[in-house]
Amino acid sequence: MMTIGLNASPVVGSSCEMLVRRVLEGAASAGSKTLMFNLNDLDILPCQSCGESPYPMNCFYNDSMDEIYKWLIEGDIIVFGSPVYFDTVSAQAKLLIDRCNCLRPAIFPTGSESSPEGVKFLDRGLKKRKGVIILSGGQRQKFDCARTVIKGFFKWINIVFAGEIDMRGNSLRAGLAVERPELPEVAFALGKMLAGG
Ligand SMILES: Cc1cc2nc3c(=O)[nH]c(=O)nc-3n(C[C@H](O)[C@H](O)[C@H](O)COP(=O)(O)O)c2cc1C
């Protein structure tokens, strides 16, 4: 069992980072191996919308996504955490999400412009993985836009939504989740439960 943490907050010690890490710790307590990525430290090119399927590769470009693809595909639990920036996920999160478009590449039929079949998408037969969403935003944030983006991403690559933790803070100070001690506990319990503990 492998649990992968993807933290899309650029702030060291942020609530987002801490809650992703707590889910991983919970999963580890139930015997899972864990791996955490801070996306801000990675080198991820924005999707170039090549218009061609890179299959059987994941993408025509090689950068930090090479390792992310590996773990997104092979992991059993994916914990995706993002702060809310302008009502949606952070740029760090969006870079990764867009680069996963070709994990379900489009198949353009011959003469697709006029084809009644339209564009189809190749199912790569990715195994089902469990997905956790961690969101961190301001006091009045509803998280609906960011949630829709991450849930759509999960669905696209066959990750089954398995839980969400939302953190509302009232300042830009890092690590506000410690002031809500129930949240790290919930995060730990969720990781433990999903890993079978
Ligand atoms: C560029 C930027 C845009 C933001 N936009 C929003 C927003 O639209 N809605 C919101 O509730 N908070 C917004 N915030 C506040 C962050 O969501 C908030 O500070 C959050 O706690 C960050 O999470 P983190 O500390 O885990 O990184 C924004 C912050 C930044 C830096």
The ligand as a Gaussian input file, in Angstrom:
#p B3LYP/6-31G(d) Opt

LIG

0 1
 C       -3.027000      34.836000      -4.350000
 C       -4.013000      34.547000      -3.253000
 C       -5.352000      34.491000      -3.557000
 C       -6.283000      34.166000      -2.576000
 N       -7.608000      34.077000      -2.916000
 C       -8.503000      33.660000      -1.986000
 C       -9.864000      33.485000      -2.344000
 O      -10.299000      33.721000      -3.463000
 N      -10.715000      33.029000      -1.378000
 C      -10.288000      32.735000      -0.112000
 O      -11.104000      32.315000       0.706000
 N       -9.001000      32.922000       0.254000
 C       -8.105000      33.371000      -0.656000
 N       -6.778000      33.510000      -0.293000
 C       -6.371000      33.210000       1.073000
 C       -5.837000      31.771000       1.206000
 O       -6.737000      30.834000       0.695000
 C       -5.589000      31.469000       2.680000
 O       -4.507000      32.269000       3.114000
 C       -5.284000      30.019000       2.957000
 O       -5.240000      29.837000       4.335000
 C       -4.008000      29.550000       2.365000
 O       -3.809000      28.204000       2.728000
 P       -2.382000      27.676000       3.254000
 O       -2.022000      28.553000       4.414000
 O       -2.675000      26.266000       3.661000
 O       -1.413000      27.795000       2.138000
 C       -5.850000      33.898000      -1.245000
 C       -4.477000      33.982000      -0.934000
 C       -3.573000      34.302000      -1.930000
 C       -2.099000      34.347000      -1.573000

